[in-house]
Amino acid sequence: MLVTLSTTHVPATDLGFLLHKNPARAQRIDVSTGTAHVFYPEADEHRCTVALLLEVDPVGLVRTARAGGAEGAALAQYVNDRPYAASSLLAVALGKAFASARRGVSRERPELVDVALPLEVHVPALSCRGGAEMASRFFAPLGWRVEATAVPLDATYPEWGDSRYVDLRLTGELRLADALNHLYVALPVLDDAKHHWIGTDEVDKLLRAGSGWLAAHPDRDLITRRYLKHRAALTGRALERLAEVDDAEPDTLDDATAPPVGAAGGPATEDGATEDGATEDGATGDGAADRPVPLALQRHAAVLAALRSAGASRVVDLGCGAGALLPALLADPAVTEVLGVDVSARALEVAARRLRLDRMPERQRARIRLLQSGLTYTDARLRGYDAAVLVEVVEHLDPDRLPALEHAVFGAAAPGTVVVTTPNAEYNVRFEGLAAGAFRHRDHRFEWTRAEFAAWTATVGERHGYAVRLLGVGDEDPDVGPPTQLAVFTRGAAEVVS
């Protein structure tokens, strides 16, 4: 099976530096089911093409199938299309051959890592359940121009129709790392099969490869189900993590780390994951007590503290997403009623699964409701609550929609207390993998400095009769402040207290 990738970037031979593969010599890479060969059919200043050719070892393929039980019947282990059609076998070879390039690492050409290059991809024989239309559905939303030609079952007998194989050609201007990760995910997804056993680590592989594009893909659910071989538990876990926009990692960070937050230990990323494996759910290895408290948890703790200080018992979580904060609200005995609100029905479904609403005790279930509603429109159902929280929400709105949000929340719903958190744009320089001027998440429309946030909160407070108290969340950097900004609006005389 074969895939080629070409560029007309000048000098085109820079492709070799980005891929960590010298165009002047062929390389051989051993994989579990055979041998992968990397070579360059053409390499000059104006055009360079790299080819990845996978030679499958039939005996090794059967051995792998028996170990994982992937191929089913005994005959199917010997009579199949695996040596010939691009599938998960090729994805594994691609992942191993171009591991550094997929991570966006290049010592020799670091300035090109984040540059969109003119790229062409050709997969002559791709196993694609759903045919050419499915290939377009996957790649077109990612910025590729797609030419997918169905391969007939038999050219001599066209009346037999098309096979499930396509000749795929992609063209576009993309980062090389993105292009490779698109292929890495697409090959098993379009084939709708994997040759190896699927475990929990496959969720992490998918989320790493899908960083920055999968969460917003219109066929996100389908891609996730196919990649994880329709395993319901793994699919649910992956979709839950994809839907958590509050705690999503910075879009431009790929296993990159930020300075420590809250304690000594491995540096923490924006979503709370650390270099040495600590995560927001507390699944840590040895030395967990010395590791930093994830920033997401620090935000939640700060919000809960503000609600307790306000004496709020009936709370609405506006833009709750997949419900990251809802369990903490329910765990607080002082909170007697919780309303989770989001515009996305899909996110609310994930929140319901996360909370296990169908198995929640009746008394606990009576304390919480989930409601689909837009935050820039007035909704009478949001009135009468003691407090409203917007955790990492406002930056996802276009600036010209902020007045509508302001009217809907502070004017129409008018809770006694409003708690707002948002990134501190000044702190972004402390995220080592975040490019200058980039936002922490691909869906952010803006990120405020401390002065900008203070000006917005003061204006809103004065206009609607709220006093405003400004706080920071996370370790305070002497030069750029805390990673997260927090404002507590309390209905009363308008003033700002820092």
N, C-alpha and C positions, 0 to 999 in steps of 0.2 A: 504494500500500500504506500501511497506517495502523496506528499503535499509540498508545494513550492511557494516561496514568498519572495517577491521582487520589489525593488525600489528604484526610482529615478532621481532620488535626492543626489545632489552633487557635492562632494564626490560620493558615488554610490557605494564604493567599497567600505564606507563607514559602517555599513551593515554588519561587516565582520566584527568590528569592535563592539557594536551593540549586542551581538549574539555571542561574543566570546568564542568565535570559531573562525580560524584563519582561512580565507578564501584560497590560499595557495596549497592547501593539503586537505584531503578527505579524512574524516574522523569516524571511528567505529565506537559504538556505545552498546554495551550489553544490557538488555532488559529481560524481564522474567519470562517472556514468551518468544524471544528471538534476539535479533541484532538490528540496531538502528544505525544507519549510515548518514552522515551529514557531509554534503559536498556542494560545490558551486558550479552549475552548468555555464554560468557567465558571470564575469566580474571585471568591469572596467569603470572608468570614471563616471559614465553616464547611465549605466544600468548594471544592477547586481542582483542575482537570483540565488537563493539558498534552497536546497532540496533536502527533505527528510524522507528517507526511504526505509521502510521497516520490513525486514525479512522475518517472517514468522516461522518458528520452529514447531512443526506439527506435534511432535512428542511433548514438547514443553507446553504447548497450548492445551493438550489433553490433560496433562498433569495439573495445570492450573485449574481447569474446569472441574476435575474431580475433587480438588481441594476445596473449591468454593461452591461447587454444585451449580455453576452458572449455566451450563449448556443443556442440562436436562437429560434427554434420552441418550443412551450409549452411542447410537448411530450418529446423532447430531454432533457428537464430539469429534467425529472424523469427517463428516460431510457437511460443510458449512462454508460461509463466505468470508470467514475471519482473515484468511491470509491475503485477501484481495481487495476488500472494501474498507475504506476509512471508518474507524469506529473507536471505541474506548482503548483498544490496543494502541492505536496511533496516538491517542491523547496522552497515554502514559509515557510513550517514547518522547513526545514533544515536551512534556513536563520535565523529563529528566535531561534531555539534550539542551534545553534552553531555560533552565531553572533561574539563572541570574537575570537573563533578559526579561523573564516574566515578572520578576520583582522590581524591574526598573533600575538595575544596577549596571554601571559601566565605568570602570576606572579610567579608560582611555578617552571616552567621549561623554563625560557626564553632562555636558551642556545639551546633548541631543536627547537625553532620556525623556524629557518632558516636551519635546518638539513633535508636532504632528507631521509625519512624513508621508509622501505619496507612496502608497503600498498596493500591491496586487497579490492576491492569494488564489492559488488554483489547486483544487482537489479533484482529480480526474474521475474517481469513483468513490462516492460518498453514500454510505447506507443511510437512507433518510425516510423514516416512516412518516408519511404525510406528503412526500414528494417535494417538488419544486416550491409549492406554496409554503410548506413548512419551513424550508430553508430561508425564504424571503421574510417570513414572520419573525424568525430569529435574528437575522443579520440587519435587515433594513432599519429597524429602530435604533441601531447602534451606529448609524452613520455610513454604512457600507452601501455601495451600488451593487446589486445582486444580479448575476446571470446564472440561473440554475436550469440546466437542460436535462429533462428526464431521459434516462437510458431505456430504450425499448427492450422488452423481453427477448425479442428475436428480430433483427433487422429484416430478415427474409420474410417474416410473417407479421407485418405491422398490425394486422387485425387482432393480434394477441394483446395489444396494449403495452403500456409502459411498466417497467419494473419499479421497485422501490429505491433504485439507485439514481443519483443525479451527478452530472458533471458540473461542479460548482466553481464559479469565478467571482471573486470579490475585488472591488477597487474602492479606494477612499484615502483620505488623509487622516491618519490616526497615530497616536503614540504606539510604538512597537510593542511595548508591554501590554497595552490594551488589546491590540490585534492578536497577540499570542494567547492571552487569557480568554478572549472570545472563542478562539478555536479550541482551546483546552476544554471549555465547558460544552461547546456546540457538538463536538464529535460524538460523545456518548449520548447527549440529549437527542440529537436528530436520529441516531440509530435506535434510541429508546431501549438500550440494553448496555450492561456492563459485563465484562468478562471476569471480574473478580468480586470477591465478597465485599459487601457494603457494611461498614461499621459507623460508629458515631463520629470518627475522625473525618468521614466524607462530608459532613456538614461544614466543618471548619475549612476543608479544601474548597468547597463550593463558595463559601462566603469570602474567602481570600481571593479566589479567582474572579468573583463577581463584584468585588469592591468597586464602587463608583458607578456601576451601571445596572446590576441585576435588580436592585430594589425598585428602580423606576421603570423597568422593562414591562411593556403591556402584557407580556406572556410570562410574567415572573412565576406564577403558581405552576403553570405547565412545565416550565423549565426546571423548577425545583423538584417537582414530582418525578419527572423523567430521570434527572440526574441521580436521584436517590432511589431509583428502581421502585417507585411507587410504595415505599415503606412509609406507612402513615405516621408513625411516631417520629421518624427522622424528618419527614417533610414538615410536620407541624412545628417541630423545633426550629427548623431553618426559617420558615415563614414568620414565626414569632420574632426571631432575631432581626429579620429583614424589615419588619414593620415598626421596629422600635426607633422611630426617628428622633426621639428625645435623646437617646443615648448612642446614636450612631457615631461611628468613628469619623475623624476628619477624612474627607473624600480623597485628599491627595496623599494621605499617609498609607503606606503599605508595610505593616509590621514596623513602622517607625515609632519612635517613643518621644514622649515629652518629659520634662524634668519631673522629679518625684513630687507627689502631692500628698501631704498629710503625714508622712512618716518615711523612715529610711527603707530602702529596698529597691527592687527593680523599678525603673522609670515607668510611669503610667501613661497610657494613651488616653484620648478623650473619652473612649467608651469604657474605660476602667480596666482594660486588659493590660497586663504587664509583660515584660520581656520573658520572665520566667514562669508564666502560665497562670498568674492570679487573675481571677475574673470577678465580675460583679456578683455572681451567684455564690461566691465564697468557696469555689472549688479550687483550693490551693494545695500545694505540696508542702514539703518540710519548710519550716521557718515562716509560716504564714503570719505569725504574730508580728514579724518585723517588716511586713510588706505594707505599702501605702494603701490608705482607704481610697477606693475608686472615687473619682470626681462625681460620677453620677450619684453615688450613695451620699456623698457630702451635700450635694444639691438637695436631695430628698430630705436629709436630716435638717437642713437649714429651713426648708419650706415647712416641715412639720413643727419646728420650733416657733416659727412666726405664727402659725395657726394656733398653737397652744397659747402663745402670748396674747393673741387676740380673743381667746376664749371661744373660738369657732367650733360649732358642733355639726352644722349642716354645710358641706363643702362640695363645690362643683369643680372638677378638673377639666378645664377647657383645653381642647387639643390633646386629649389623653393618649392618642395613638394606640399602641398595643397594651396600654395599661401598666407601664413601668412603675408609676407612683401609686396606683390604686391599692395594691396589697398593703403598703405601708399605712395608707389612710385607714383601711379596714382594721389594721392591727392596733390602732390607737383607740382605746375605750372611750375617750372624750368625744370622738367623732361618731355621731349617731346616724348620719345619713350621708351617702356619697353618690354623686352623679358624675359619671364619666361621659364626656362629650367629644365627638370627633366627626369631621366631615366624611371620613372614609369608613364605609360599611365593612370593608375587608379588615381594616385595623381593629374595629370593634369586635369582629368575629374572633380575631386572634386574642384580644383582651379577654373575651368570654372564656376561651379555652385556657388562657393563662390563669384565670381566677378559678377555673373549674366550677363555673356557675351551676352546671347541671348536677354537681355532686355536693354543693355547698349546703350546710345545715340551714333549715328554714329560717331561723331567727337571724342568722348572718346574711342570708340571701335577701331578707327584707330591708337590709341597710343599704343596698347598692342597686343602682340602675345604670344602664348604658343607653345613650341617646345619640342618634345621628343628627347633627345640626352644623351649619356653617357659622363660623365665629365672626363674620363680617355682616351678619344680618340679625336684626332684632328677633328674639324668640321669647315669647311670654313664659315658656316653660323654665327659663333660666332665672326668673325673678324669685326673690324671697329667700335666697341662701345667705348664710352668715359670711361665707368667704368664697372667693374664686381664685384658682391658681392657674397660671400660664407658665409652664416649665419648658423653656427652650422652644417657644412657639412663635413669638413675634417676628423673629428673624427669617421665618419661612414665608412671610407675606411680602408682596411687593410694597414698597414704601407708600405708593398712592392709595393702598388699601388700609393703611393704619388708621386714618380718621374713621373709617367705617367700623373697624374693630373697637376703637375708642368709644364710639357712640353705642355700639351694641353691648359692651361690657360695663363701662363706667356710667353711661347715660341711661340705657334701658334696663339692663339687669340690676345694676347698682347694688352689689353686695356691700356689706359693712367693711369688709377687708378684701383687698386684691393683692396677690403675691405674684410677681413677675421675675423670672430669671432669663438671662440671655448671655451669650459669650462676651467677654471683654476682648475686643479686637486688638488692643495693645499687647495682650499676652501671647498672641499668635507667634511672635518671634521666638518664643521659648519652645515651640514644637519643631524639633529638628528637621522632620520630614516635610514640613509645610512650606510650600514655595512662597516667596515674598508677594504679598498682596492677595494671596488665595484665601478662600473661606474654609472653615473647618468642615463643612458638609456641602455636597454638590447642590442641595436644594436651598441653601441659604441665599436670600436675596440681598442681604446686607449684614454687616456686623458692626456694632457701635463701639466707639471709644467710651471711656468713663465720662468724659465731658458731654458727649452726644447723648448718652443714656440719661445723665442727670438733667439735661435740658428737656428731653422728651418727657420724663416723669414729672418735672416741675410744671410744664405746660398742661399736661393732662390733669394733674392734681388741682391746679388752680382753676381750670375750666369746670371741673365737676365736684369741687368741694372736698378733696381728699388731702390729708397730710401725707407726706412721703418720707420714708426712712430708707436710706441707701446702705446696703451691706455688701460685703464680698464673700465669695465661697471658694475655698481652697487656700493654699498657702499664698500669703501676700508677698509678691515680688517687690523689692524696694524701688525698682525702676518702672515696671509696667503694671503693677497691681495684681489682683487675683485673677485666676482663669475665668471665673464666672461672676457676673454682676447680679445682684438681687435687690428688688425694690418692694417695700411693703407700703401699700396705700391704705390709709385708714380714714374712713369718712369723718370729716371734721374740718377745722380751720386749715387752709392750704399753707403748708410750709414744707421745706425740705430739710431733713436732718441727716447729715453724712456720718 
